[in-house]
């Protein structure tokens, strides 16, 4: 079912952000709502989050509330965040009454909690979106008050109280889809740690590819995305390697997925969704400090159907990279089959399905 474009027929408020994992799926939803039905989309976020830079660049309005984290912070920062909660709730009420959205969607991140909670209490139609196999604590609490939940993994529904659960997947950028490329005799290995990079992955890759004896790497080309903090160190260590290219960021990401035969990466839900859309075999190295160990749980959902493999960070080593390259050379069909199985986690219509449901919720 396609949405009919009708300029200005609905106003959608999207609350949350903080990281790319929350923000970029929200942007995919916003862009589809704007382009498909002419919806007015407003964002609520924090000035400290990635949304403060990205949302204005994409042409959407954003409003800010002041709220911080209570997890893994110093006592002083936790106290500061606790004091800010009542003000954030009041500010959310003010924004909701001022802007009068037809429907409110919380996508996770600090601004999502107070905005979605107050929207529910004030009677605004609202929904939450969570893409992890184990939903975040804020969404688990919010689900007691929010009737509609948009999810990715079937398992996640077990942890939420919302009476209406929809498994729509991860909304992705339009460029993310599998493409046929000419087979190459060389292996193309992509290693990345998300938009911020991942220091353990960077350090292990640096150690592996800076070893004097590189005979094990015959026939493999590597792209390594480091993020900003480690870029100079890793680049300096590997700039003369004939088969390794080091990048601070990868843009557009879809081009590098198309290039890769195998991917070593974290297991954030956005990454899982992108790999599924591109049908790329992956070796997940989950972030061990992720809240509720959700990256490991995401990876386990994919691994159990044979669509990926997982290495715990404590076990990831230069030898891991060497053995994967050797394995790919001798078992290409195995990795091809992994990529094909990954397609069951692809939801190409996720953004459209979510917008359709938001319109339906708004009209009730």
C-alpha positions as CSV (number, residue, x, y, z in Angstrom):
1,X,0.0,0.0,0.0
2,X,1.4,3.4,-1.0
3,X,0.9,6.7,0.8
4,X,-0.8,9.4,-1.2
5,X,1.1,12.7,-1.1
6,X,-1.0,15.5,0.5
7,X,1.0,18.5,1.5
8,X,0.9,19.4,5.2
9,X,-1.6,16.7,6.1
10,X,0.2,15.4,9.2
11,X,2.8,16.7,11.6
12,X,5.2,14.1,13.1
13,X,7.4,14.7,16.0
14,X,10.5,12.4,16.3
15,X,12.3,12.4,19.7
16,X,15.7,11.0,20.3
17,X,19.2,10.7,18.8
18,X,22.5,11.0,20.5
19,X,24.2,8.4,18.3
20,X,24.0,7.4,14.6
21,X,22.3,4.2,15.6
22,X,19.3,6.2,16.8
23,X,19.5,9.1,14.5
24,X,20.0,7.7,11.0
25,X,17.0,5.3,11.1
26,X,14.9,8.3,12.4
27,X,16.2,10.3,9.4
28,X,15.1,7.6,7.0
29,X,11.6,7.7,8.5
30,X,11.5,11.5,8.4
31,X,12.7,11.7,4.8
32,X,10.2,9.1,3.7
33,X,7.4,10.9,5.5
34,X,8.3,14.2,4.0
35,X,8.9,13.0,0.5
36,X,6.0,10.5,0.2
37,X,3.2,12.3,1.9
38,X,4.5,15.9,2.4
39,X,4.4,15.5,6.2
40,X,5.9,18.1,8.4
41,X,8.5,16.4,10.6
42,X,9.9,18.0,13.7
43,X,12.8,16.6,15.8
44,X,13.4,16.9,19.6
45,X,17.0,16.2,20.7
46,X,19.8,17.5,22.8
47,X,22.6,19.9,21.9
48,X,25.2,17.4,22.9
49,X,24.0,14.7,20.5
50,X,24.9,14.1,16.8
51,X,21.4,15.4,15.9
52,X,22.4,19.0,16.7
53,X,24.7,18.9,13.7
54,X,23.0,16.5,11.3
55,X,19.3,17.4,11.5
56,X,19.7,21.1,10.4
57,X,21.9,19.9,7.6
58,X,19.1,17.7,6.3
59,X,16.6,20.5,6.3
60,X,14.4,19.5,9.3
61,X,13.5,21.7,12.3
62,X,14.9,20.6,15.7
63,X,14.0,21.6,19.2
64,X,16.3,20.9,22.2
65,X,15.8,19.8,25.7
66,X,18.5,19.4,28.3
67,X,18.9,15.8,29.6
68,X,21.8,13.5,30.1
69,X,22.8,10.0,30.9
70,X,22.4,8.1,34.2
71,X,24.4,5.1,33.1
72,X,28.2,4.6,33.6
73,X,28.7,8.2,34.6
74,X,30.4,9.8,37.6
75,X,28.3,10.5,40.7
76,X,28.4,14.3,40.0
77,X,27.1,13.8,36.4
78,X,24.4,11.4,37.6
79,X,23.2,14.0,40.1
80,X,23.3,16.7,37.4
81,X,21.2,14.5,35.1
82,X,18.7,13.6,37.9
83,X,18.2,17.3,38.7
84,X,17.6,18.0,34.9
85,X,14.9,15.4,34.6
86,X,12.0,17.5,36.0
87,X,13.0,20.4,33.8
88,X,13.2,18.1,30.8
89,X,9.7,16.8,31.5
90,X,8.4,20.4,31.8
91,X,10.2,21.4,28.6
92,X,8.7,18.4,26.8
93,X,5.2,19.5,27.9
94,X,5.8,23.0,26.6
95,X,7.1,21.7,23.2
96,X,4.2,19.3,22.8
97,X,1.5,21.9,23.6
98,X,3.2,24.5,21.5
99,X,3.9,22.3,18.4
100,X,0.8,20.1,18.6
101,X,2.1,17.1,16.6
102,X,-0.4,14.6,15.3
103,X,1.8,11.7,16.4
104,X,5.0,11.4,18.4
105,X,7.7,8.7,17.7
106,X,10.5,8.0,20.2
107,X,13.6,6.4,18.6
108,X,15.8,6.1,21.7
109,X,18.5,8.4,23.0
110,X,18.2,10.9,25.9
111,X,15.5,13.2,24.5
112,X,13.2,10.3,23.7
113,X,12.3,9.4,27.3
114,X,10.8,12.6,28.6
115,X,9.2,13.6,25.3
116,X,7.5,10.2,24.7
117,X,6.4,9.9,28.4
118,X,4.8,13.4,28.4
119,X,3.2,12.8,25.0
120,X,1.6,9.6,26.4
121,X,0.4,11.4,29.6
122,X,-1.1,14.3,27.6
123,X,-2.9,12.0,25.2
124,X,-0.9,12.5,22.0
125,X,-0.9,9.4,19.7
126,X,2.6,8.0,20.1
127,X,4.9,5.0,19.4
128,X,8.4,3.9,20.2
129,X,11.0,2.3,18.0
130,X,13.7,-0.1,19.2
131,X,16.0,-2.0,17.0
132,X,17.9,-4.2,19.4
133,X,17.3,-7.8,20.4
134,X,17.2,-6.6,24.0
135,X,15.4,-3.2,24.2
136,X,17.0,-0.4,26.2
137,X,15.9,0.3,29.7
138,X,14.1,3.5,28.8
139,X,12.0,1.8,26.2
140,X,11.2,-1.0,28.5
141,X,9.8,1.6,31.0
142,X,8.1,3.6,28.3
143,X,6.4,0.5,26.9
144,X,4.1,0.5,30.0
145,X,2.6,3.8,28.8
146,X,3.1,3.7,25.0
147,X,0.6,1.4,23.2
148,X,2.6,1.0,19.9
149,X,6.1,-0.4,19.5
150,X,8.0,-0.7,16.2
151,X,10.7,-3.5,16.5
152,X,13.4,-5.3,14.5
153,X,14.0,-8.7,16.2
154,X,11.2,-11.0,17.2
155,X,12.9,-11.6,20.5
156,X,12.6,-8.0,21.6
157,X,8.9,-8.1,21.9
158,X,9.2,-10.3,25.0
159,X,10.6,-7.4,27.0
160,X,8.1,-4.7,26.1
161,X,4.6,-4.2,27.6
162,X,3.1,-2.2,24.6
163,X,0.0,-4.1,23.5
164,X,0.6,-3.4,19.8
165,X,4.0,-4.6,18.5
166,X,5.0,-4.4,14.8
167,X,8.2,-6.0,13.4
168,X,9.1,-3.5,10.8
169,X,12.9,-3.7,10.9
170,X,15.5,-0.9,10.6
171,X,14.7,2.0,8.3
172,X,17.8,2.5,6.0
173,X,19.0,4.9,3.5
174,X,17.8,4.3,-0.1
175,X,21.3,3.4,-1.3
176,X,21.4,0.3,0.9
177,X,20.6,-2.7,-1.3
178,X,22.5,-5.7,-2.8
179,X,24.3,-5.1,-6.0
180,X,25.9,-7.6,-8.4
181,X,29.6,-6.9,-9.0
182,X,32.2,-8.7,-11.1
183,X,33.9,-11.4,-9.0
184,X,37.5,-10.7,-8.2
185,X,40.2,-13.3,-7.5
186,X,41.3,-11.1,-4.6
187,X,39.5,-11.0,-1.3
188,X,38.0,-7.7,-0.2
189,X,37.9,-7.3,3.6
190,X,36.1,-4.4,5.2
191,X,36.9,-3.6,8.9
192,X,35.0,-0.9,10.6
193,X,33.7,0.1,14.1
194,X,30.8,2.4,13.3
195,X,30.8,6.2,12.9
196,X,33.0,6.6,16.0
197,X,35.4,3.8,15.1
198,X,36.3,1.0,17.6
199,X,39.7,1.2,19.2
200,X,40.1,-2.6,19.9
201,X,39.4,-3.4,16.2
202,X,41.8,-0.6,15.1
203,X,44.6,-1.9,17.4
204,X,44.2,-5.5,16.3
205,X,44.2,-4.6,12.7
206,X,47.2,-2.4,13.1
207,X,49.1,-5.2,14.8
208,X,48.1,-7.7,12.2
209,X,49.0,-5.7,9.1
210,X,52.1,-4.1,10.4
211,X,53.8,-7.5,11.1
212,X,57.0,-7.8,8.9
213,X,55.9,-11.1,7.5
214,X,52.8,-10.5,5.4
215,X,52.9,-13.7,3.4
216,X,49.6,-14.8,4.9
217,X,47.9,-11.7,3.4
218,X,48.6,-12.7,-0.2
219,X,45.5,-12.0,-2.3
220,X,43.5,-9.9,0.2
221,X,42.8,-6.2,0.0
222,X,41.6,-4.4,3.1
223,X,39.7,-1.2,3.9
224,X,39.9,-0.1,7.5
225,X,37.7,2.6,9.0
226,X,39.2,4.0,12.2
227,X,37.0,6.9,13.3
228,X,38.6,10.2,14.2
229,X,40.5,9.4,17.4
230,X,42.7,6.6,16.1
231,X,43.0,7.6,12.5
232,X,46.5,9.3,12.6
233,X,48.1,6.5,14.6
234,X,46.7,3.7,12.4
235,X,47.3,5.7,9.1
236,X,50.9,6.3,10.0
237,X,51.5,2.6,10.9
238,X,49.9,1.3,7.7
239,X,50.3,4.0,5.0
240,X,53.0,2.1,3.2
241,X,51.1,-1.2,3.2
242,X,50.3,-2.0,-0.5
243,X,47.0,-3.8,0.3
244,X,45.5,-1.8,3.2
245,X,43.7,1.5,2.9
246,X,43.0,3.4,6.1
247,X,40.1,5.9,6.3
248,X,38.8,8.1,9.0
249,X,35.2,7.8,7.7
250,X,33.5,5.9,4.9
251,X,31.0,7.8,2.7
252,X,28.9,6.6,1.1
253,X,28.9,3.5,3.2
254,X,27.0,1.6,0.5
255,X,29.9,1.8,-1.9
256,X,32.2,0.0,0.6
257,X,29.5,-2.7,1.3
258,X,29.3,-3.3,-2.4
259,X,33.1,-3.6,-2.6
260,X,33.5,-6.0,0.3
261,X,33.4,-9.8,0.3
262,X,33.6,-10.1,4.1
263,X,33.0,-7.6,6.9
264,X,34.4,-7.4,10.4
265,X,32.5,-5.0,12.6
266,X,30.5,-4.3,15.7
267,X,26.9,-5.5,16.1
268,X,24.8,-2.4,16.5
269,X,21.3,-2.9,15.0
270,X,21.8,-0.3,12.3
271,X,24.9,-2.2,11.1
272,X,23.0,-5.5,11.2
273,X,20.2,-4.0,9.1
274,X,22.6,-2.5,6.6
275,X,24.5,-5.8,6.2
276,X,21.2,-7.7,5.8
277,X,20.1,-5.3,3.0
278,X,23.4,-5.7,1.2
279,X,23.6,-9.5,2.0
280,X,27.2,-9.3,3.2
281,X,28.7,-12.1,5.4
282,X,29.9,-10.6,8.6
283,X,32.1,-11.5,11.6
284,X,30.7,-9.6,14.6
285,X,32.9,-8.4,17.4
286,X,30.3,-7.0,19.8
287,X,31.0,-4.0,22.0
288,X,31.2,-5.7,25.5
289,X,30.2,-2.5,27.3
290,X,27.0,-1.9,25.4
291,X,24.0,-1.5,27.6
292,X,22.4,-4.8,28.6
293,X,25.0,-6.4,26.3
294,X,22.6,-5.7,23.5
295,X,25.2,-6.0,20.7
296,X,26.1,-9.5,21.7
297,X,22.4,-10.4,21.7
298,X,21.9,-8.8,18.3
299,X,24.8,-10.9,17.0
300,X,23.5,-14.1,18.5
301,X,20.1,-13.6,16.7
302,X,22.0,-13.5,13.3
303,X,24.5,-16.2,14.2
304,X,21.9,-18.8,15.2
305,X,20.5,-18.9,11.7
306,X,23.9,-19.2,10.1
307,X,24.0,-15.7,8.6
308,X,27.1,-14.5,10.5
309,X,29.9,-15.5,12.9
310,X,30.8,-13.9,16.2
311,X,34.1,-13.4,18.0
312,X,34.1,-12.0,21.6
313,X,36.3,-8.9,21.9
314,X,38.5,-10.6,24.4
315,X,39.2,-13.4,21.8
316,X,39.8,-11.1,18.8
317,X,43.4,-11.0,17.8
318,X,45.7,-10.6,14.8
319,X,45.4,-14.4,14.4
320,X,41.6,-14.0,14.1
321,X,42.1,-11.8,11.0
322,X,44.7,-14.2,9.5
323,X,42.5,-17.2,10.0
324,X,39.5,-15.5,8.5
325,X,41.4,-14.6,5.4
326,X,42.7,-18.2,5.1
327,X,39.2,-19.5,5.6
328,X,37.6,-17.2,3.0
329,X,40.1,-18.4,0.4
330,X,39.3,-22.1,1.0
331,X,35.5,-21.7,1.8
332,X,34.1,-18.9,-0.4
333,X,30.9,-20.8,-0.8
334,X,30.4,-20.9,2.9
335,X,30.6,-17.1,3.2
336,X,28.3,-16.6,0.1
337,X,25.7,-18.8,1.8
338,X,26.0,-16.7,5.0
339,X,25.3,-13.5,3.0
340,X,22.2,-15.1,1.4
341,X,20.9,-16.2,4.8
342,X,21.4,-12.7,6.1
343,X,18.6,-11.5,3.7
344,X,16.0,-12.7,6.1
345,X,16.9,-9.8,8.4
346,X,16.4,-7.3,5.6
347,X,13.3,-5.0,5.6
348,X,13.5,-2.8,2.5
349,X,10.1,-1.3,3.2
350,X,10.7,-0.5,6.9
351,X,10.6,3.3,6.5
352,X,7.4,3.2,4.5
353,X,5.7,0.7,6.8
354,X,6.5,2.8,9.8
355,X,5.2,6.0,8.2
356,X,2.0,4.2,7.2
357,X,1.5,3.0,10.7
358,X,2.2,6.5,12.2
359,X,-0.5,7.9,9.9
360,X,-2.9,5.2,11.0
361,X,-2.1,5.9,14.7
362,X,-2.5,9.6,14.2
363,X,-6.0,9.2,12.8
364,X,-7.3,7.0,15.6
